Amino acid sequence: MHALVYSMLVDTLLRGVRVCVPDFCGMKAGDRVLDVCCGTGAQTLVYARMGIFSTGIDLDGRMIEFAEKARTRQHLTCVSFHRASAQHLPFKDQCFDYASISMALHEKESPARDVIISEMQRVTKKEGVLVFVDYRVPFPQNAYFYFARFVESIAGSDHFRHFRDYINQGGLDTLLKKNQLQSQKTGPFMKGLLTIVKTRNV
């Protein structure tokens, strides 16, 4: 999806969720946060506006370019963006207080999801926090569900196949258990369509 279209469609819908994430997870000014698969940088920039030292990575160079322009417009200095793979994070072990990933795991093939979570664990301090925002499974049968399914279906055949696999595999609950992460705090958003999950890195 083109960065501008993504910003107008997805970022607009997720604005309320993105603003809630830092307080929900206990982030504060001066913390170091990595935002994985940052896309247009919307979540990363929310962190930066709170005085959090934030770093966003995404493999799509167009998204990173879009995020950089947004950073410049907002005159933010405590944030940086890098083109990088979520499966090979270019950072040392245990160098972030938090790592977050928002609305991206459902887009990935099943093996990639586990690798991404493992990399997030590696770069986050022991007893640091991992934050996940994604579709809640099972889906609520409401208008939000049908809209989300439509958006996912037009994102491309591979994307939609990965989305359906994520749902069929049980979503975040299954992924976190598989990776030995235990939920500390969860919160539903958008009439139960989405969930935020806060876990402690062990």
C-alpha positions, -999 to 999 in steps of 0.1 A, spaced: 0 0 0 13 35 -9 26 54 21 2 83 16 -28 61 12 -17 41 43 -14 74 62 -48 86 52 -66 54 57 -49 32 84 -31 59 104 -63 79 107 -82 49 120 -55 40 145 -48 75 158 -66 69 191 -48 35 196 -14 50 189 -19 78 214 -29 53 241 0 29 237 27 49 257 6 55 288 -9 20 286 26 5 287 42 28 312 66 46 288 80 79 300 103 107 287 139 95 284 130 58 277 145 42 247 119 26 224 123 6 192 92 6 169 94 -24 146 78 -24 111 71 13 118 55 20 84 48 57 81 63 63 115 30 74 131 35 53 163 72 62 165 64 99 162 39 97 190 67 84 213 90 112 202 64 139 210 64 126 245 102 130 249 109 93 244 140 84 224 124 65 196 138 45 167 117 32 139 127 5 114 109 -7 82 121 -26 52 100 -4 28 122 25 18 92 45 7 77 43 42 110 54 58 111 84 34 76 93 44 84 90 81 115 111 77 95 139 61 70 138 89 98 140 115 112 170 97 79 188 96 73 182 133 109 193 142 115 163 163 151 155 173 148 124 196 137 101 168 154 83 140 143 60 112 162 33 95 156 9 66 161 -26 80 145 -60 83 126 -69 114 141 -103 111 176 -90 113 175 -59 136 207 -39 133 211 -32 170 231 -47 199 216 -70 225 195 -54 252 198 -18 241 162 -7 243 138 -3 273 108 -12 251 102 -27 217 68 -24 200 52 -37 168 19 -24 156 -4 -40 130 24 -59 113 26 -95 126 -6 -104 108 10 -94 75 39 -119 79 44 -155 71 41 -178 101 79 -185 105 87 -148 102 65 -139 131 85 -160 155 118 -146 142 106 -110 146 95 -116 181 128 -133 189 147 -103 175 125 -79 196 134 -100 227 171 -99 218 174 -61 215 152 -53 246 167 -52 281 160 -81 304 128 -72 323 121 -46 296 88 -45 279 75 -58 246 44 -42 231 21 -58 205 -8 -42 188 -28 -63 163 -61 -79 155 -79 -96 184 -88 -132 179 -116 -142 177 -129 -113 157 -160 -94 169 -188 -97 144 -194 -60 139 -189 -33 113 -152 -29 122 -146 -65 114 -161 -63 80 -142 -31 72 -110 -47 84 -115 -78 63 -122 -56 32 -90 -36 38 -69 -67 42 -85 -83 11 -74 -54 -12 -39 -53 2 -28 -82 -21 -32 -120 -23 -1 -128 -2 -10 -102 24 -46 -116 27 -33 -152 29 -10 -142 58 -38 -124 75 -61 -154 73 -33 -177 86 -27 -153 116 -64 -155 124 -66 -193 120 -35 -198 141 -51 -179 170 -36 -145 167 -14 -129 194 -24 -152 222 -10 -182 204 21 -163 192 31 -151 226 26 -185 243 47 -201 216 75 -176 223 72 -180 260 59 -145 266 32 -139 292 7 -111 290 10 -85 318 -17 -62 306 -42 -63 277 -67 -37 264 -93 -39 236 -98 -11 211 -122 -3 183 -151 -23 197 -128 -53 203 -113 -54 168 -78 -47 181 -58 -55 212 -28 -40 229 -7 -66 248 21 -56 272 46 -84 281 78 -85 302 110 -96 284 125 -125 302 
